[in-house]
């Protein structure tokens, strides 16, 4: 795959990944994407709260942020095809995100084989020192045509 | 009222269970946003995710967004865990639907980790899930969830999660 292909891939991911219906429904924003990494944001919304006693957003909303960000990292990787699907995703919730604050996630492909992309992601609110969640995922890899 | 004179009429029991479940689910804004509803048979809950276009993550196939599936299974796990923990208090009448709806001392369990196994792509149609509390101690719980669509025996996703239980509420 040429650099131009990778650039086109990255541009496509930047254009469509936050445009997917469920990403739009949650209000995900694109912060940045490069070869094998992506950064997305989940702005705070009252209708995404999981515990009304604390105002903390539901883990399910953070899961969607993590899954989408990891998917973006895979699709923008030079060795992976543009189509991917989640095989397995583990999320560790270290603490609740502060009510009112945007959650930002960054995902990176740790290793991409002919069949699998291994991805790690970390999410923060406004406090950069303590992550609110981390994710570890395995994603499918579709090989570009005529390759491998 | 004392003793075991006669059991409550079934309608009273059912009404209290249904109202408490509705209050529990209604407390959580994200459940309404995702559109998850629950059906109850005795104490057994089935979570239902009615299909909507906004749940799509792959418009080409089309398929449900993995994040929607994960959120659905986590909702199913959390509601089952909270529901099964409250069940004795619901049955005894010590906990009313009004308290469940409004009492901010009623805290939800906190998710520690949640691992989703995506077995096949989620089809653009309704999905169902049932959760089983495998272990529930005073502080920690482990819950497994199964999700399916057309066939109960062909799961499209399953998940396991660990949770920290809330401190027991102080009631007067």
Contacts between the chains, C-beta under 8 A, distances in Angstrom:
chain1	res1	chain2	res2	distance
A	20	B	56	6.9
A	20	B	57	5.3
A	20	B	58	7.6
A	20	B	59	7.0
A	20	B	65	6.5
A	21	B	53	5.7
A	21	B	54	5.0
A	21	B	55	7.0
A	21	B	56	4.2
A	21	B	57	7.4
A	21	B	59	7.1
A	21	B	65	7.4
A	22	B	54	6.2
A	22	B	55	5.5
A	22	B	56	6.2
A	22	B	57	5.2
A	22	B	64	7.8
A	22	B	65	3.5
A	22	B	67	6.1
A	22	B	68	5.0
A	23	B	57	7.6
A	23	B	65	7.3
A	23	B	67	7.9
A	24	B	54	7.3
A	25	B	33	7.9
A	25	B	54	4.1
A	25	B	55	7.7
A	26	B	67	7.6
A	46	B	29	6.3
A	47	B	29	4.9
A	47	B	30	7.3
A	47	B	32	7.3
A	47	B	33	4.6
A	48	B	29	6.8
A	48	B	30	5.2
A	48	B	33	6.2
A	49	B	28	7.3
A	49	B	29	4.6
A	49	B	30	6.2
A	50	B	28	5.9
A	50	B	29	7.9
A	50	B	30	5.2
A	50	B	78	7.7
A	50	B	108	6.8
A	51	B	28	7.3
A	51	B	107	6.8
A	51	B	108	4.6
A	52	B	27	5.3
A	52	B	28	7.0
A	52	B	29	7.1
A	52	B	104	7.2
A	53	B	104	4.5
A	53	B	105	7.6
A	53	B	106	7.2
A	53	B	107	5.5
A	53	B	108	7.7
A	54	B	107	7.9
A	57	B	30	7.4
A	58	B	28	7.0
A	58	B	29	7.9
A	58	B	30	3.6
A	58	B	31	8.0
A	58	B	71	7.1
A	58	B	74	7.6
A	58	B	75	7.6
A	59	B	71	7.8
A	59	B	74	5.3
A	59	B	111	4.4
A	59	B	114	6.4
A	60	B	30	5.9
A	60	B	34	6.7
A	60	B	67	7.8
A	60	B	70	6.5
A	60	B	71	2.7
A	60	B	72	7.3
A	60	B	74	4.7
A	60	B	75	5.9
A	61	B	30	6.1
A	61	B	71	6.8
A	63	B	67	5.5
A	63	B	70	4.0
A	63	B	71	5.5
A	63	B	74	6.5
A	63	B	114	7.0
A	63	B	116	7.6
A	64	B	65	6.7
A	64	B	67	2.7
A	64	B	68	6.7
A	64	B	70	6.9
A	64	B	71	5.9
A	65	B	67	7.3
A	66	B	67	7.6
A	67	B	65	7.3
A	67	B	66	4.5
A	67	B	67	4.1
A	67	B	70	6.2
A	68	B	57	7.8
A	68	B	65	7.6
A	68	B	67	5.9
A	71	B	66	7.3
A	83	B	58	7.9
A	83	B	60	7.7
A	85	B	58	7.5
A	85	B	63	7.6
A	85	B	66	7.3
A	85	B	118	6.9
A	85	B	121	6.3
A	86	B	66	4.0
A	86	B	116	7.6
A	86	B	118	4.9
A	87	B	117	7.8
A	87	B	118	5.8
A	88	B	115	7.1
A	88	B	116	7.0
A	88	B	117	5.6
A	88	B	118	6.7
A	89	B	66	6.9
A	89	B	70	6.5
A	89	B	115	7.2
A	89	B	116	5.2
A	89	B	118	7.5
A	90	B	113	6.4
A	90	B	114	7.3
A	90	B	115	4.1
A	90	B	116	7.8
A	91	B	70	7.8
A	91	B	113	6.5
A	91	B	114	5.3
A	91	B	115	7.7
A	92	B	112	7.2
A	92	B	113	4.7
A	93	B	110	7.3
A	93	B	111	5.1
A	93	B	112	6.2
A	93	B	113	6.8
A	93	B	114	7.6
A	96	B	110	7.4
